[in-house]
Amino acid sequence: MRRTARLAAAAVIGIVLASGVSACDSLPDIDPSRLPDISLPARPSDSAEPQPTETVTEEPAPAETVTEEPAPSPSAEPGAAEEVEPFVWWPWAVAAAVLIVLLIVWWRWWAKRRAWDRRLEATRAELSWVEDSVVPQVLSKPTAAEAASQWSSARPRILDLDRELHELADSAPSENRTSDSQQGLAVLRALAAAVDAEASTQADNSADALRARRAELDAARAQARAWIAAKKS
């Protein structure tokens, strides 16, 4: 605004001066003291202190904290097919086959053991019959000939019992059973030998010989009864 006023004043002065020059010959003398004061206003000094400018500091707007919600974990939609690992069947088949084989082996072992035990119990019962029935009948005969005849009639069963105990000793499923059957075989043979001596028609019939044979027979019968009553292990 001030610059425009100065330019306008300068233009007015220039026009007045130009008019005065062109008409200086015809114009009367002008008293300079009467001229109006058209002095320009003084320009502000360049050395004047600059006015302080206001520094507007814009405070940063508070940043909005956006809290992101965690995205939901992907889950299988209802009805969506889930990936299933293939079933491995062969280990189960192998385990089942091994188990079946073990069961068969155990069953055969147990059946064989039970069959052996039943055979041994049958020999105990047979020996019990010999000791409890046959021997008293032989001893009850009044003569050696009658005693020998009674004993001869029982001889086949004695031989069968001897053969059975021998086979049981060879096929026993355990050492204890082998020993048990061998002991029974020894008891049977000792009893048979004692009865043979008692029922012999050619035996010495002196009192001492009769007492010796009877003591041997009683010992054999006691051993037979002990083996018959023994529990199988």
C-alpha positions, 0 to 999 in steps of 0.5 A: 500500500505504501509503495503504491502511494509513493509511485502516485506522488512521483507521477504527480510531481513528474506531471507538474514538472513537465507542465512547468517546463513547457509553460515556463516562458508564459507563467509568471514567476511563482514564489516557491514559498507558496508552493504546497508541501508535497514531500514524501513520507520518510521510508522506514530505515532499513536498519530498523529492528525487524518486528518479531514474528509470531512462530506458531508451533502446531502441536502434533495431533495425538496419534490414534492408537489402533488396536488390531484384533487378532485374526481368528485362527482358521478352523475347519468349517462344519462339514469340511473333510478332515485329513485322516492318516491311512491306517497301517494294518500289517503290524497288528496282523503280525502281532495277532499272528505271533500271539496266536502261535504263542497261544497254540504252543502254550496250549499244546505244552499245557495239554501235554503236561496235563496228559502226562500228569493224568498218566502218572496218577493212573500209575499211582492208582494201579500201584495202590491196587497192587500194594493194597489188594494183591499183596495181602491176597498173596500173603494170605495163602496158606501154602507157597504154591497157592501164593505163587499162583495168586501172584502169577495171575497179577503178573501181567498188570505188574508188567504193564505198570512197569512199562508205563512208568518207564515211558513216563520217565522218558517223556516227562516234561520236567526234571521233577516229573522225571524223578517222580516217575523214576522213583515210582518205577523203583518202588514197583520193582522193589515191591515185585521182587519182595513178593516174588521172594515171599511167593517162591516155592523154592525159598528157604522156609527157616524162621530166620529166612521167613523173618528176613523176607517179611521185613523186606516185603514190609519195607517195600510196601511202606515205600510204595505207600509213601510214593502213592501218597506223594503229591505231584510237583 
